[in-house]
């Protein structure tokens, strides 16, 4: 397996998180021993709007200088967007965005772009939204193929997040360069068997992104009963190996199923210890150590 640092980890996307320029994150990835970077494909890191030909050459040279791979461009899509306003071509805008990401990935020496499906809108047919996402990603895949790029659908908090639904979704897209970027986070929270899920998705998976979490119980006080009512747990990010997600079993099952792709590490939600540069560095280094300790990388 190969490792990558997701640059969103240093993008200031959650309160208190330090924001660093992309070049500095690439330097850190090399310093910590990562094989590559998963680059956030929006501002402040890598929006196609901001990277002309000269900037793309400069960024590619920087990656080569540090011996760092362009593992993946992380796209941010919602193909359910605009379903309630069919007069506005939201889907076409996003297909254009993904096409430009494929071009950018190619220019930077990479060959993968991460996508989300869509975030369903209430009151609108689920099947309509599902089909909208399938057709859009099918077109994206065909356009990305012109640049030798593979699209990876990540199971996040959107449509087809359950592992069986993700299998169904990819089967309907049915394009050779549309694969899974299957993560353990969603099935762990959904109560799925991680080993079963990983074995099922392993043949389709080209990358997985990891982050570990702990559960913190939450209660609401009811004065009339002089008691507490249980609410959903808070989930808080912690260093790799300190949370409830059994990544040793998950990655082991992926490997047994034939996966030999990239394992990306991200810190994109409030993290135990805060968002200082020192704490983020500590957690990024811990991930690399954990991967070596468990025999997933040399």
VEXDREN-2710 file (C-alpha; in Angstrom, 1 decimal):
% VEXDREN-2710
k/r/px/py/pz
1/UNK/0.0/0.0/0.0
2/UNK/1.0/3.6/-0.5
3/UNK/0.3/6.5/1.9
4/UNK/-0.9/10.0/1.2
5/UNK/-1.6/13.1/3.3
6/UNK/-4.9/14.8/2.5
7/UNK/-4.1/18.5/2.3
8/UNK/-7.5/19.4/3.7
9/UNK/-5.8/18.6/7.0
10/UNK/-4.0/22.0/6.9
11/UNK/-6.7/24.0/5.1
12/UNK/-8.4/25.8/8.0
13/UNK/-11.7/24.2/7.3
14/UNK/-12.9/23.8/10.9
15/UNK/-12.7/26.4/13.8
16/UNK/-9.2/26.6/15.2
17/UNK/-7.5/24.6/12.5
18/UNK/-4.3/26.2/11.1
19/UNK/-4.4/27.1/7.4
20/UNK/-1.2/26.5/5.4
21/UNK/-0.4/27.0/1.7
22/UNK/-0.4/23.9/-0.5
23/UNK/3.4/24.1/-1.0
24/UNK/4.0/23.9/2.7
25/UNK/1.7/20.9/3.1
26/UNK/3.6/19.1/0.3
27/UNK/6.9/19.8/2.1
28/UNK/5.4/18.3/5.3
29/UNK/4.2/15.2/3.6
30/UNK/7.7/14.5/2.4
31/UNK/9.2/15.3/5.8
32/UNK/6.8/12.9/7.6
33/UNK/7.4/10.0/5.2
34/UNK/4.2/10.0/3.1
35/UNK/4.4/8.7/-0.4
36/UNK/2.0/11.3/-1.8
37/UNK/-0.6/13.9/-1.3
38/UNK/-4.4/13.9/-1.8
39/UNK/-4.9/17.6/-2.8
40/UNK/-8.1/19.5/-1.9
41/UNK/-9.4/20.6/-5.3
42/UNK/-10.8/24.0/-4.2
43/UNK/-9.5/27.1/-2.6
44/UNK/-7.3/27.7/-0.7
45/UNK/-5.3/24.8/-2.2
46/UNK/-6.0/23.8/-5.8
47/UNK/-8.9/25.4/-7.6
48/UNK/-8.6/25.1/-11.4
49/UNK/-9.6/28.8/-11.4
50/UNK/-6.2/29.7/-9.9
51/UNK/-3.8/27.3/-11.6
52/UNK/-2.7/28.4/-15.0
53/UNK/-0.2/26.5/-17.1
54/UNK/2.8/28.1/-15.4
55/UNK/1.4/27.4/-11.9
56/UNK/0.7/23.8/-12.9
57/UNK/4.3/23.3/-14.0
58/UNK/5.6/24.9/-10.8
59/UNK/3.4/22.6/-8.7
60/UNK/4.4/19.5/-10.6
61/UNK/8.1/20.4/-10.2
62/UNK/7.6/20.9/-6.5
63/UNK/6.1/17.4/-6.2
64/UNK/8.9/15.9/-8.1
65/UNK/11.5/17.8/-6.1
66/UNK/10.2/16.4/-2.9
67/UNK/9.6/12.9/-4.3
68/UNK/5.9/13.1/-3.6
69/UNK/3.1/11.6/-5.8
70/UNK/-0.1/13.3/-6.8
71/UNK/-2.1/10.5/-5.4
72/UNK/-5.5/12.1/-5.9
73/UNK/-7.3/15.3/-6.5
74/UNK/-10.2/15.6/-4.0
75/UNK/-13.2/17.0/-5.8
76/UNK/-16.3/18.4/-4.0
77/UNK/-19.5/17.5/-5.8
78/UNK/-23.2/17.3/-5.1
79/UNK/-25.1/16.0/-8.1
80/UNK/-28.4/16.3/-6.3
81/UNK/-27.7/20.0/-6.2
82/UNK/-30.2/22.1/-8.2
83/UNK/-32.7/19.2/-8.5
84/UNK/-35.4/21.6/-7.3
85/UNK/-34.4/24.2/-9.9
86/UNK/-34.2/22.4/-13.3
87/UNK/-33.9/25.7/-15.1
88/UNK/-30.4/26.3/-13.8
89/UNK/-27.8/23.9/-15.2
90/UNK/-26.2/22.9/-11.9
91/UNK/-25.4/19.4/-13.1
92/UNK/-23.6/20.7/-16.2
93/UNK/-21.6/23.1/-14.0
94/UNK/-20.4/20.2/-11.9
95/UNK/-19.6/18.0/-14.9
96/UNK/-17.5/20.9/-16.2
97/UNK/-15.8/21.2/-12.8
98/UNK/-15.0/17.4/-12.8
99/UNK/-13.7/17.6/-16.4
100/UNK/-11.4/20.4/-15.4
101/UNK/-10.2/18.4/-12.4
102/UNK/-9.4/15.5/-14.7
103/UNK/-7.3/17.9/-16.8
104/UNK/-5.6/19.3/-13.7
105/UNK/-4.8/15.9/-12.4
106/UNK/-3.2/15.0/-15.7
107/UNK/-1.2/18.2/-15.8
108/UNK/0.1/17.5/-12.3
109/UNK/1.2/14.0/-13.1
110/UNK/-1.8/12.3/-11.3
111/UNK/-4.5/10.0/-12.6
112/UNK/-7.3/10.0/-9.9
113/UNK/-10.1/12.3/-8.9
114/UNK/-12.3/11.8/-5.9
115/UNK/-16.1/12.5/-6.1
116/UNK/-19.1/12.6/-3.9
117/UNK/-22.5/11.5/-5.2
118/UNK/-25.1/13.9/-4.0
119/UNK/-26.8/15.0/-0.8
120/UNK/-30.5/14.1/-1.1
121/UNK/-33.2/16.7/-0.8
122/UNK/-36.3/16.0/1.2
123/UNK/-39.6/15.9/-0.6
124/UNK/-38.0/14.9/-3.9
125/UNK/-38.1/11.3/-5.2
126/UNK/-35.0/9.3/-4.0
127/UNK/-34.9/7.4/-7.3
128/UNK/-34.9/10.6/-9.3
129/UNK/-31.9/11.9/-7.3
130/UNK/-30.2/8.5/-7.5
131/UNK/-30.5/8.4/-11.3
132/UNK/-29.4/12.0/-11.6
133/UNK/-26.2/11.1/-9.8
134/UNK/-25.6/8.0/-11.8
135/UNK/-26.0/9.7/-15.1
136/UNK/-23.9/12.7/-14.1
137/UNK/-21.0/10.5/-12.9
138/UNK/-21.2/8.3/-15.9
139/UNK/-20.7/11.4/-18.1
140/UNK/-17.9/12.6/-15.9
141/UNK/-16.2/9.2/-16.2
142/UNK/-16.3/9.3/-20.0
143/UNK/-14.9/12.8/-20.1
144/UNK/-12.2/12.0/-17.5
145/UNK/-11.1/9.0/-19.6
146/UNK/-9.9/11.5/-22.3
147/UNK/-7.2/12.5/-19.7
148/UNK/-6.4/9.0/-18.5
149/UNK/-8.0/9.7/-15.2
150/UNK/-10.0/7.3/-12.9
151/UNK/-12.8/8.7/-10.8
152/UNK/-13.3/7.4/-7.3
153/UNK/-16.6/7.6/-5.5
154/UNK/-16.2/8.1/-1.8
155/UNK/-18.8/6.9/0.7
156/UNK/-19.1/9.9/2.9
157/UNK/-22.4/11.3/4.2
158/UNK/-24.2/11.4/0.9
159/UNK/-26.3/9.2/-1.3
160/UNK/-25.0/5.5/-1.6
161/UNK/-22.9/5.8/1.6
162/UNK/-23.8/2.3/2.7
163/UNK/-21.4/-0.2/1.2
164/UNK/-24.1/-2.3/-0.5
165/UNK/-25.6/0.8/-2.0
166/UNK/-22.2/1.9/-3.2
167/UNK/-21.8/-1.4/-5.0
168/UNK/-25.2/-0.9/-6.6
169/UNK/-24.3/2.6/-7.6
170/UNK/-21.0/1.7/-9.3
171/UNK/-22.7/-1.1/-11.1
172/UNK/-25.2/1.3/-12.6
173/UNK/-22.5/3.8/-13.6
174/UNK/-20.8/0.9/-15.3
175/UNK/-17.7/2.8/-16.5
176/UNK/-14.3/1.1/-16.4
177/UNK/-12.6/4.2/-14.9
178/UNK/-15.2/4.8/-12.2
179/UNK/-14.2/3.0/-9.0
180/UNK/-14.7/3.2/-5.2
181/UNK/-12.7/5.2/-2.7
182/UNK/-14.2/3.2/0.1
183/UNK/-13.7/4.3/3.7
184/UNK/-14.2/2.7/7.1
185/UNK/-15.7/5.7/8.8
186/UNK/-19.3/5.4/7.4
187/UNK/-19.8/1.6/7.9
188/UNK/-18.3/1.9/11.4
189/UNK/-20.9/4.4/12.4
190/UNK/-23.6/2.6/10.6
191/UNK/-22.9/-0.6/12.6
192/UNK/-21.7/-2.7/9.7
193/UNK/-19.2/-5.5/9.9
194/UNK/-16.0/-3.8/8.6
195/UNK/-14.4/-7.0/7.5
196/UNK/-17.4/-8.0/5.4
197/UNK/-17.7/-4.6/3.9
198/UNK/-14.0/-4.3/3.1
199/UNK/-13.9/-7.7/1.4
200/UNK/-17.0/-6.8/-0.6
201/UNK/-15.5/-3.5/-1.9
202/UNK/-11.9/-4.5/-2.1
203/UNK/-12.0/-5.4/-5.8
204/UNK/-13.5/-2.1/-6.7
205/UNK/-11.4/0.2/-4.4
206/UNK/-8.5/2.3/-5.6
207/UNK/-8.1/4.4/-2.5
208/UNK/-9.3/4.6/1.1
209/UNK/-9.2/7.6/3.3
210/UNK/-8.8/7.1/7.1
211/UNK/-9.4/9.1/10.3
212/UNK/-10.0/7.6/13.7
213/UNK/-12.7/8.7/16.2
214/UNK/-13.9/8.2/19.7
215/UNK/-17.6/8.4/20.8
216/UNK/-18.6/10.8/23.6
217/UNK/-22.0/10.1/25.1
218/UNK/-24.5/13.0/25.1
219/UNK/-27.6/13.6/27.3
220/UNK/-30.4/16.1/27.6
221/UNK/-31.6/16.9/31.0
222/UNK/-35.4/16.7/31.6
223/UNK/-36.3/18.7/34.7
224/UNK/-39.8/17.2/34.9
225/UNK/-38.3/13.8/35.4
226/UNK/-35.2/14.8/37.3
227/UNK/-33.3/12.6/34.8
228/UNK/-31.4/12.6/31.5
229/UNK/-32.5/11.5/28.1
230/UNK/-29.9/9.9/25.9
231/UNK/-29.0/11.6/22.6
232/UNK/-26.8/10.6/19.7
233/UNK/-23.1/10.4/20.6
234/UNK/-20.7/13.1/19.7
235/UNK/-17.9/11.7/17.5
236/UNK/-14.5/13.3/17.9
237/UNK/-11.3/12.8/15.8
238/UNK/-8.3/11.3/17.6
239/UNK/-4.8/10.1/16.5
240/UNK/-4.7/6.9/14.5
241/UNK/-5.2/3.8/16.6
242/UNK/-6.8/5.6/19.6
243/UNK/-10.4/5.4/18.4
244/UNK/-13.1/2.8/18.0
245/UNK/-12.6/2.1/14.3
246/UNK/-10.8/-1.2/13.8
247/UNK/-8.5/-0.1/11.0
248/UNK/-6.2/-3.1/11.4
249/UNK/-9.1/-5.4/10.5
250/UNK/-10.4/-3.1/7.8
251/UNK/-7.2/-2.6/6.0
252/UNK/-6.3/-6.2/6.4
253/UNK/-9.6/-7.3/4.8
254/UNK/-9.0/-4.8/1.9
255/UNK/-5.6/-6.3/1.3
256/UNK/-6.9/-9.8/1.5
257/UNK/-9.5/-8.8/-1.2
258/UNK/-6.8/-7.6/-3.5
259/UNK/-6.5/-3.9/-2.6
260/UNK/-3.0/-2.5/-3.1
261/UNK/-3.9/1.2/-3.5
262/UNK/-3.4/4.4/-1.6
263/UNK/-4.3/4.9/2.1
264/UNK/-4.9/8.7/2.6
265/UNK/-4.9/10.3/6.1
266/UNK/-7.1/13.3/6.8
267/UNK/-7.8/15.7/9.6
268/UNK/-11.0/17.5/8.4
269/UNK/-13.1/17.7/11.6
270/UNK/-12.4/19.0/15.1
271/UNK/-9.5/17.0/16.5
272/UNK/-8.6/16.0/20.1
273/UNK/-5.8/18.4/21.1
274/UNK/-7.0/21.2/18.8
275/UNK/-6.0/22.5/15.4
276/UNK/-2.6/23.9/16.0
277/UNK/0.2/23.1/13.5
278/UNK/2.0/21.1/16.2
279/UNK/-0.9/18.9/17.0
280/UNK/-1.7/18.3/13.3
281/UNK/1.9/17.4/12.7
282/UNK/1.9/15.0/15.7
283/UNK/-1.2/13.2/14.3
284/UNK/0.1/13.0/10.8
285/UNK/3.4/11.5/12.0
286/UNK/1.4/9.1/14.2
287/UNK/-0.5/7.8/11.1
288/UNK/2.8/7.0/9.3
289/UNK/4.1/5.2/12.4
290/UNK/0.9/3.2/12.8
291/UNK/1.0/2.1/9.2
292/UNK/4.5/0.8/9.6
293/UNK/3.8/-0.8/13.0
294/UNK/0.9/-2.8/11.5
295/UNK/2.9/-3.9/8.4
296/UNK/0.8/-2.1/5.8
297/UNK/3.9/-0.2/4.5
298/UNK/7.6/-0.9/4.8
END
